[in-house]
């Protein structure tokens, strides 16, 4: 099975989806980037967490109907507890 090519750098280094997955795992496991036990999720990670598409979460964000978020240095970040609270609020009895 061939890996899907995601990007081609100027030095002709091919970045595949499997490379990005490994890099994503490394970033998640890196303790130097965040306090122990805490992780703020980027939009793509938050969308995966919720099980919705990236564009869906981006639309909810722009409409103000999605989960709470923080804006850090111009970057949108979601806390897992806010995503859980959003999911709880969507439950139908």
N, C-alpha and C positions, 0 to 999 in steps of 0.2 A: 504494500500500500504506500503510495507516495504522499509526502507531506504537502499541504497546500502552502504555496509561497505567499507570504504576507507583505514583505518589503524587500527592496534591493538597495543596499547602501551604495554610496559613491565608490567604495573600494570593491564592489561586486560581491560583498558578503550577503548571502541570502539568509533572511530571517524567516523561519518556518513557524507554523502554528505550534509545533511541538517545542521549538526553542522558546517561544513566548510563554508557553505553559510552564516550562522549567524556570524561566525568569520570574514569572508570576509567583510560583511556589517559593522561590528563593526570597523574593520580596516579602511574602507573607511570613516567612520564618525568620526574617532578619530582625533581631531584637534592637539593633542600633537605630532603626528608623522610627520607633515608637516606644512608649512606656510598656512595660510588661503587662499583658492581659488586656491591652486596648488596641483597637484597630479602627481607623476611620476609612471607610470604603469610598473609592472613586465611583463615578456614575456607572461604568460598565460592570464593576464588581457588585454594586448594589442591585443592578438589574438582574444579574445572575442569582443573587441571594433571594430576590423576590420571585424569580422564575418568570420574568417578563422581558420583553425585548428592550434593548438600549434606547431605541427611538420612543417606545412607550413611556419609559421613565423620564426621558428628556421632555416629552410632551407634558406629562403630569407636572414636572418641575416648572415649566414655562407657564402653565395654567394655574399653578399654585394649589393643585389638588393632590399632589403626591406626599410622600413622607417628609418629615422635618429634615433639614439639612443644615450644615454649617458652611460658611464661605471663608476659606482660609487662603489668604494671599491670592484671591481671585479664583481659587479652585473650589468646586463643590465637593463636599465630603458628607457621607452618611454614617451615622453611628448605628451599629447593629441593634441596639435597644430601640432606636427610633424606627427602624425597619420592622422590628417585631411589633411595636405599638401600632404601626400602620396596618400590618397584617391583622392584628386583633380587632382593629376598628372596622375591617372589611368583612368580618364574620357575619354570616346570615343565620338566624335561628329558625 
